[in-house]
């Protein structure tokens, strides 16, 4: 049994948001805070490795889709089999490169990881396109909307105002609509994707009345606090 403290839970939420935003630089910071990477890590070397190592997996679908995505990334033909000299050799090369990164897995993280792998494996037997992070994202969305700890507020701001590691800019209204739907249990993705798309508004999601009701409820207190300066802009958009 493992106990995960609040700070680590908040950092995990930040890591999911940074991964969805393709903000690998901030993801490195998250891994340092989680004690997976040492503070003196070579960021310039690790960031592109994270991109290649994590991007295939977060698309979901288990080993088969992971293999397909790696083949696409490395320009390999579909008829290359998972044997020595083919996919297996390519994977071994990738692992060798990643082994140069001095990462470590905290005990609590290893226990959590084993549990997640087991649950995802069971789910994949029934649905080959299953993505565990996407299925758990409504829980994360509800945390973003309701809690006021600095780490959560920062993650919420990054969902609504930034993309690809870029900071600042105007409120992304599409992301606001998507987040409200996510918190209500409906997660949209681009066709063929299996990871959270922060810009995807589900076609069968909340209508205007339900969205407004959720926004004004206690469940969205953190969101209302962040959006106090955006009231005029939101009102203008909603009344067009």
C-alpha positions in Angstrom: 0.0 0.0 0.0 1.3 3.5 -0.9 0.3 6.9 0.4 0.8 9.9 -2.0 0.9 13.3 -0.4 -1.1 16.3 -1.7 1.9 18.0 -3.3 2.8 15.0 -5.3 -0.9 14.5 -6.4 -1.0 18.2 -7.6 2.3 17.7 -9.4 0.8 14.6 -11.2 -2.1 16.7 -12.3 0.3 19.4 -13.6 2.2 16.7 -15.5 -1.0 15.5 -17.3 -1.8 19.0 -18.3 1.7 19.7 -19.5 1.7 16.5 -21.5 -1.7 17.3 -23.1 -0.3 20.8 -23.9 2.9 19.2 -25.4 4.9 21.4 -22.9 7.8 19.0 -22.4 10.0 21.6 -20.8 7.5 22.0 -18.0 7.0 18.3 -17.9 10.7 17.9 -17.0 10.1 20.3 -14.1 7.2 18.1 -12.9 9.4 15.0 -13.0 12.0 16.8 -11.0 9.4 17.8 -8.4 8.2 14.2 -8.3 11.8 13.1 -7.7 11.8 11.1 -10.9 14.6 13.3 -12.4 17.4 14.9 -10.4 17.4 18.7 -10.2 20.7 18.9 -12.1 19.4 17.0 -15.1 20.4 18.0 -18.6 17.1 19.6 -19.7 18.3 20.2 -23.3 19.0 16.5 -23.7 15.9 15.2 -21.9 13.2 17.3 -23.5 13.4 15.7 -27.0 13.7 12.3 -25.5 10.5 12.8 -23.5 8.8 13.8 -26.7 9.8 10.6 -28.4 9.3 8.3 -25.4 5.9 9.6 -24.2 4.1 10.7 -27.4 3.5 7.2 -28.7 2.2 5.9 -25.4 -0.2 8.7 -24.6 -2.1 7.9 -27.8 -3.4 4.8 -26.0 -4.1 1.4 -27.3 -1.4 -0.6 -25.6 1.6 -2.3 -27.2 0.2 -2.7 -30.7 -0.6 1.0 -31.1 2.7 1.9 -29.5 4.5 -0.2 -32.1 2.5 1.4 -34.9 3.3 4.9 -33.7 7.0 4.1 -33.3 7.2 2.7 -36.8 5.6 5.9 -38.1 8.0 8.1 -36.1 11.1 6.2 -37.4 9.8 5.8 -40.9 9.6 2.1 -40.9 7.4 0.1 -43.2 4.3 -1.7 -41.9 5.6 -5.1 -43.0 8.6 -4.8 -40.6 7.9 -7.4 -37.9 8.6 -7.3 -34.2 11.7 -9.5 -34.4 15.4 -9.0 -33.9 16.6 -6.5 -36.5 13.2 -4.9 -36.8 10.9 -3.3 -34.2 12.6 -5.1 -31.3 16.0 -3.8 -32.3 14.6 -0.3 -32.8 12.9 -0.4 -29.4 16.1 -1.6 -27.8 18.0 1.3 -29.3 15.4 3.7 -27.9 15.6 2.1 -24.5 19.4 2.4 -24.6 19.2 6.1 -25.3 16.7 6.6 -22.5 18.9 4.6 -20.1 21.4 7.5 -20.4 18.9 9.7 -18.5 19.5 9.4 -14.8 15.9 8.9 -13.7 14.6 7.0 -10.7 11.2 5.7 -9.7 10.1 6.5 -6.2 8.6 3.5 -4.4 5.1 5.0 -4.2 5.2 5.7 -8.0 6.3 2.1 -8.8 3.3 0.8 -6.8 0.9 3.2 -8.5 2.4 2.4 -11.9 1.9 -1.4 -11.5 -1.7 -0.8 -10.5 -2.3 1.4 -13.5 -0.7 -1.0 -15.9 -2.8 -3.9 -14.5 -6.1 -1.9 -14.8 -5.2 -0.7 -18.3 -4.3 -4.2 -19.4 -7.7 -5.5 -18.3 -9.5 -2.6 -20.1 -7.5 -3.2 -23.3 -8.8 -6.7 -23.6 -12.3 -5.3 -24.1 -11.4 -2.1 -25.9 -8.1 -2.0 -27.9 -8.4 1.8 -28.2 -8.7 2.4 -24.4 -6.6 5.2 -23.0 -6.5 5.3 -19.2 -5.5 8.9 -18.9 -8.4 10.0 -21.0 -10.8 7.9 -19.0 -9.5 9.4 -15.7 -9.4 13.0 -17.1 -12.9 14.0 -15.8 -11.6 13.5 -12.3 -8.7 15.8 -13.1 -11.0 18.4 -14.7 -13.1 18.5 -11.6 -10.0 19.1 -9.5 -9.0 22.0 -11.7 -12.4 23.6 -11.5 -12.9 23.3 -7.7 -9.6 23.6 -5.9 -7.7 26.7 -5.1 -4.2 25.5 -4.3 -1.5 27.4 -6.2 -0.4 24.3 -8.2 -3.9 23.6 -9.3 -4.6 27.2 -10.1 -1.5 27.3 -12.3 -2.5 24.1 -14.1 -6.0 25.6 -14.7 -4.5 28.7 -16.1 -2.3 26.7 -18.5 -5.3 24.8 -19.7 -7.3 28.0 -20.5 -4.6 30.3 -21.7 -1.6 28.4 -23.1 -0.7 25.7 -25.6 2.6 24.1 -26.6 4.4 25.7 -23.7 3.5 29.2 -24.7 2.4 31.5 -21.8 0.0 34.4 -21.7 -2.5 35.3 -24.4 -6.3 35.5 -24.4 -8.7 33.1 -22.8 -9.3 30.2 -25.1 -13.1 29.9 -25.0 -13.2 26.6 -26.7 -11.0 25.2 -24.0 -13.3 26.6 -21.3 -16.3 24.8 -22.9 -14.3 21.6 -23.3 -13.2 21.7 -19.6 -16.8 22.2 -18.4 -17.8 19.1 -20.5 -14.8 17.2 -19.2 -15.7 17.8 -15.6 -19.2 16.7 -16.4 -17.8 13.4 -17.6 -17.7 13.9 -21.4 -14.2 14.0 -23.0 -13.7 14.8 -26.7 -10.8 13.7 -28.8 -9.6 14.2 -32.4 -10.4 11.3 -34.7 -8.1 8.4 -34.0 -6.6 9.9 -30.9 -6.8 8.3 -27.4 -5.3 11.0 -25.3 -7.0 14.2 -23.9 -7.5 16.9 -26.4 -7.9 20.2 -24.5 -9.5 21.9 -27.4 -12.1 19.2 -28.2 -15.7 20.0 -27.3 -17.8 16.8 -27.3 -20.7 16.9 -29.8 -23.1 15.4 -27.2 -21.8 17.4 -24.3 -23.5 20.0 -22.1 -26.0 22.5 -23.5 -25.8 26.2 -22.7 -28.1 26.0 -19.6 -26.3 23.0 -18.1 -22.9 24.6 -18.8 -23.9 27.8 -17.1 -25.4 25.9 -14.2 -22.1 24.0 -13.7 -20.1 27.2 -14.0 -22.1 28.8 -11.2 -22.1 25.8 -8.9 -19.7 25.2 -6.0 -17.9 22.6 -8.2 -16.5 25.5 -10.3 -15.4 27.9 -7.6 -11.8 27.8 -8.6 -12.7 28.5 -12.2 -14.9 31.5 -11.3 -12.0 33.0 -9.3 -9.7 32.7 -12.2 -12.2 34.2 -14.7 -13.2 37.3 -12.7 -11.3 39.5 -15.1 -12.9 37.8 -18.1 -16.6 38.4 -17.2 -17.2 41.0 -19.9 -15.5 38.9 -22.7 -17.4 35.8 -21.7 -20.8 37.7 -21.5 -20.1 39.1 -25.0 -19.4 35.7 -26.5 -22.4 34.0 -24.8 -24.9 36.7 -25.9 -23.9 36.9 -29.6 
